[in-house]
Amino acid sequence: MTRAYSTLCVYTSDWIYLTTNIYPDLKYFNGKVSFHFPLTETIINSISDFNTGKKIEANKFTITIKSLKSQIFQMKECKGNEW
């Protein structure tokens, strides 16, 4: 079993995706959508950069956040309509 990094934070997930080009697996559980990445040294370094305030291009960050949030809303809508 491979180890994974998971978070509920869309901003952290966005950062990891933009700096590593590894797209998260989204999972829905109990009304929440979580983001999962393989736990590698690249991911750990990316999280460290995020926590220390490294800079990134704002428009790319914003566009990707909108895309991830759209997927969250779609997952919640689909799961919320299941009986």
VOFIPA-72482 format. One line per 4 residues: number of its first residue (from 1); their letters; for each residue x, y, z of N, C-alpha, C. Coordinates in Angstrom, 3 decimals, padded with zeros to 6 digits, always signed. Each point is the difference from the previous one (the first is absolute). Example, Ala and Ser with C-alpha at 12.3 -4.5 7.8 and 13.67 -1.06 7.14 Angstrom:
2
1) as) +013.190/-005.690/+007.800/-000.890/+001.190/+000.000/+000.900/+001.200/+000.000; -000.350/+001.050/-000.720/+000.820/+001.190/+000.060/-000.770/+001.090/+000.730 .
END
This chain:
83
1) mtra) +000.835/-001.174/+000.000/-000.835/+001.174/+000.000/+000.888/+001.248/+000.000; -000.275/+000.912/-000.913/+000.806/+001.210/-000.084/-000.532/+001.047/+000.974; +000.896/+000.770/+000.525/-000.389/+001.060/+000.916/-000.479/+001.196/-000.795; -000.922/+000.742/+000.588/-000.582/+001.141/-000.703/-000.091/+001.200/+000.924 .
5) ystl) +000.007/+001.162/-000.613/-000.257/+001.249/+000.712/-001.423/+000.399/-000.367; -000.830/+000.247/+001.004/-001.372/+000.418/-000.285/-000.302/+001.286/+000.763; -000.856/+000.814/-000.598/-000.379/+001.267/+000.597/-001.394/+000.388/-000.482; -000.651/+000.826/+000.792/-001.282/+000.574/-000.400/+000.192/+001.386/-000.599 .
9) cvyt) +001.224/+000.511/+000.045/+000.295/+001.377/-000.415/+000.211/+000.110/-001.510; -000.884/+000.739/-000.647/+000.100/+000.180/-001.446/+001.235/+000.832/-000.358; +000.405/+000.906/+000.863/+001.148/+000.860/-000.283/+001.315/-000.795/+000.022; +000.153/-000.859/+000.988/+001.192/-000.849/+000.061/+000.041/-000.944/-001.195 .
13) sdwi) -001.148/-000.583/-000.324/-000.076/-000.917/-001.145/+000.343/+000.709/-001.295; -000.505/+001.206/-000.141/+000.290/+000.816/-001.179/+001.504/+000.241/-000.111; +000.607/+000.392/+001.086/+001.447/+000.261/+000.027/+000.784/-001.249/-000.405; -000.351/-001.130/+000.611/+000.719/-001.238/-000.301/-000.124/-000.331/-001.483 .
17) yltt) -001.205/+000.111/-000.533/-000.205/-000.300/-001.417/+000.849/+000.921/-000.889; -000.025/+001.292/+000.277/+000.727/+000.954/-000.842/+001.519/-000.156/+000.087; +000.499/-000.405/+001.154/+001.450/-000.098/+000.158/+000.561/-001.383/-000.323; -000.858/-001.024/-000.038/+000.493/-001.352/-000.280/-000.597/-000.602/-001.269 .
21) niyp) -001.079/+000.591/-000.481/-000.738/-000.517/-001.151/-000.608/-001.385/+000.275; -000.249/-000.283/+001.279/-000.672/-001.234/+000.413/-001.417/+000.367/+000.415; -000.985/-000.490/-000.751/-001.394/+000.343/+000.273/-000.530/-000.875/+001.136; -000.745/+000.582/+000.928/-000.480/-000.785/+001.144/-001.141/-000.942/-000.376 .
25) dlky) -000.110/-001.079/+000.754/-001.192/-000.843/-000.054/-000.999/+000.620/+000.961; -001.207/+000.234/-000.462/-001.041/+000.565/+000.848/-000.880/-001.132/+000.508; -000.271/+000.022/+001.302/-000.845/-001.030/+000.604/-001.080/+000.671/+000.838; -001.208/-000.530/-000.112/-001.149/+000.535/+000.722/-000.312/-000.924/+001.169 .
29) fngk) -000.131/+000.590/+001.210/-000.339/-000.781/+001.179/-000.706/+000.887/+001.017; -001.157/-000.422/+000.441/-000.782/+000.725/+001.021/-000.214/+001.467/-000.338; -000.314/+000.279/-001.241/-000.308/+001.365/-000.400/+001.200/+000.890/-000.272; +001.203/-000.569/+000.061/+001.210/+000.791/-000.251/+000.809/-000.645/-001.118 .
33) vsfh) +000.684/+000.850/-000.742/+000.885/-000.477/-001.059/+001.434/+000.233/+000.454; +000.800/-001.054/-000.049/+001.403/+000.121/+000.395/+000.893/-000.234/-001.214; +001.196/+000.555/+000.084/+000.993/-000.090/-001.067/+001.118/-000.928/+000.458; +000.400/-000.924/-000.877/+001.013/-000.990/+000.360/+001.126/+000.007/-001.025 .
37) fplt) +001.222/+000.046/+000.522/+001.219/-000.031/-000.819/+000.889/-001.135/+000.501; +000.791/-000.607/-000.884/+000.968/-000.987/+000.484/+001.043/+000.720/+000.862; +000.362/-000.615/+001.095/+000.959/+000.643/+000.905/+001.414/-000.267/-000.494; +000.523/+000.975/-000.738/+001.355/-000.093/-000.538/+000.800/+001.201/+000.493 .
41) etii) +001.282/-000.042/-000.236/+000.859/+001.118/+000.398/-000.398/+001.282/-000.735; -000.439/-000.125/-001.244/-000.445/+001.152/-000.789/-001.207/+000.665/+000.657; -000.935/-000.798/+000.453/-001.198/+000.533/+000.666/+000.385/+000.662/+001.321; +000.859/-000.633/+000.753/+000.443/+000.557/+001.289/+000.697/+001.343/-000.210 .
45) nsis) +000.857/+000.092/-001.011/+000.687/+001.264/-000.294/-000.998/+001.075/-000.430; -000.991/-000.386/-000.765/-001.022/+000.951/-000.442/-000.794/+000.549/+001.186; -000.376/-000.880/+000.921/-000.732/+000.425/+001.197/+000.861/+000.953/+000.836; +001.273/-000.306/+000.105/+000.926/+000.855/+000.735/+000.081/+001.386/-000.635 .
49) dfnt) +000.084/+000.049/-001.330/+000.029/+001.291/-000.701/-001.285/+000.788/+000.252; -001.135/-000.693/-000.020/-001.287/+000.648/+000.258/-000.026/+000.608/+001.403; +000.464/-000.762/+000.978/-000.032/+000.452/+001.393/+000.979/+001.127/+000.289; +001.047/+000.136/-000.813/+000.969/+001.069/+000.237/-000.289/+001.249/-000.833 .
53) gkki) -001.069/-000.038/-000.802/-000.415/+001.199/-000.719/+000.697/+000.251/-001.317; +000.494/-001.048/-000.626/+000.615/+000.163/-001.314/-001.035/+000.566/-000.973; +000.447/+000.786/-000.946/-000.922/+000.688/-000.920/-000.327/-000.871/-001.217; -001.203/+000.263/-000.539/-000.473/-000.697/-001.189/-000.843/+000.987/-000.800 .
57) eank) -000.148/-000.235/-001.272/-000.763/+000.902/-000.858/-001.479/-000.008/+000.415; -000.525/+001.171/+000.315/-001.343/+000.119/+000.573/-001.102/-000.469/-000.938; +000.093/+000.332/-001.278/-001.107/-000.376/-000.892/-000.077/-001.514/-000.189; +001.131/-000.701/-000.044/-000.025/-001.456/-000.088/-000.609/-000.601/+001.261 .
61) ftit) +000.373/+000.554/+001.148/-000.509/-000.470/+001.286/-001.521/+000.154/+000.047; -000.491/+001.159/-000.423/-001.436/+000.291/+000.031/-000.776/-000.907/-000.950; +000.490/-000.166/-001.198/-000.695/-000.834/-000.992/-000.092/-001.446/+000.477; +001.078/-000.514/+000.566/-000.006/-001.378/+000.473/-000.916/-000.171/+001.204 .
65) iksl) -000.046/+000.986/+000.889/-000.921/-000.068/+001.136/-001.437/-000.087/-000.498; -000.342/+000.814/-000.975/-001.362/-000.035/-000.552/-000.318/-001.372/-000.577; +000.960/-000.600/-000.679/-000.205/-001.322/-000.575/-000.206/-001.056/+001.087; +000.834/+000.021/+001.035/-000.136/-000.971/+001.085/-001.320/+000.185/+000.752 .
69) ksqi) -000.368/+001.253/+000.261/-001.265/+000.248/+000.699/-001.191/-000.458/-000.834; +000.087/+000.170/-001.297/-001.065/-000.464/-000.883/-000.159/-001.516/+000.122; +001.111/-000.709/+000.050/-000.060/-001.450/+000.162/-000.581/-000.396/+001.352; +000.342/+000.763/+001.044/-000.563/-000.254/+001.326/-001.517/+000.135/-000.046 .
73) fqmk) -000.488/+001.086/-000.564/-001.440/+000.230/-000.067/-000.703/-001.070/-000.823; +000.619/-000.440/-001.092/-000.586/-001.050/-000.822/-000.093/-001.313/+000.770; +001.038/-000.341/+000.733/-000.010/-001.241/+000.782/-001.066/+000.058/+001.084; -000.086/+001.133/+000.693/-000.995/+000.141/+001.058/-001.418/-000.065/-000.558 .
77) eckg) -000.190/+000.619/-001.149/-001.325/+000.002/-000.621/-000.401/-001.414/-000.408; +000.907/-000.717/-000.613/-000.283/-001.379/-000.432/-000.257/-000.903/+001.193; +000.827/+000.084/+001.015/-000.151/-000.861/+001.172/-001.210/+000.409/+000.829; -000.305/+001.287/+000.024/-001.143/+000.473/+000.774/-001.330/-000.418/-000.589 .
81) new) -000.030/-000.292/-001.311/-001.228/-000.391/-000.661/-000.230/-001.513/+000.033; +000.988/-000.754/+000.481/-000.168/-001.458/+000.086/-000.815/-000.326/+001.246; -000.846/-000.987/-000.128/-000.830/-000.408/+001.149/+000.485/-001.294/+000.491 .
END
